[in-house]
């Protein structure tokens, strides 16, 4: 790929994660579907925060986590997302810039407060999320820097952000700008419930604007309304240049044209919290892709990054992923 200033430009929700241990009784009591993401309003966010146990607060958001992972691998990343000029907005900006990711989107001086995601982690390491999207929903085309898009090898879009009409506009405009500059566009479907909400428009987005698609087994089968993963594989062929499909402990499949690469999952040092596994897989894959690795090796780098993510609480790396990958690629 030609040398550009940015490897990956991520566009997504700018969220502060609030992570706490929980149990299924709590999830049932508050009608939170286990393993899913529920959108909530500010009043619900306040009530759930009051009810949850001791928590850890850290900057999050799916694509923002991917950008942090990319930086940990040694990649050059930039992020576009909307925060308010409030306390959580300041935390988010400091945290993502501290990882080495470029973040220049101006803070809003009015409107909704900075987004936050309440994450409930059960004993089986599954995470259930309740998200107040706040200021992140106000991201729109005016927040895009077309020169920044032209400077990025890949523009990476977060499916969660598709809920907001202005963000949809921004996505399509960003995709067109990236392709006009001869660069690629990637998309994460983000969540099965998100796919349920936007299936038809996601299909159009994937077929007409996306080169690299990230999805897990649930998301890809829901996108094509099929019961079996193998059937979904046949549908996604030809709809994009590359599809990287994750299957938890079964590893991942990477499709490109008629080629199918089966990639084993990497074994974590311990299983603590699955938060961010998909985000860090995308970080590893995109890093490998922008550095010219083969597609199977891109999947392997993603698998190692995902294994690090699930070995601790939180969705961002606790140790330099660059060192882990160097060791893994030697083994």
Secondary structure, DSSP 4 states (H G I P E B T S, - for coil): ----SEEEEEE---EEEEEEE--HHHHHHTT--TTSEEE--HHHHHHHHHHS-SEEEEEE-HHHHHHHHHHHTT--EEEE---BSSHHHHHHHHHHHHTT-EE-PPPBSSSSPPEEEEEEE-TTS-EEEEEE-GGGGG--GGG--HHHHHTEEEEEEEGGGGGSHHHHHHHHHHHHHHHHTT-EEEEE---HHHHHHHHHHHHHHHHHH-SEEEEEHHHHHHHTT-SSHHHHHHHHTTTSSEEEEE-GGG-EEEEETTEEEEEPPPPPSS----TTHHHHHHHHHHHHHHTT--HHHHHHHHHHHHHHHTTSSSSS-SS-HHHHHHHHHH-
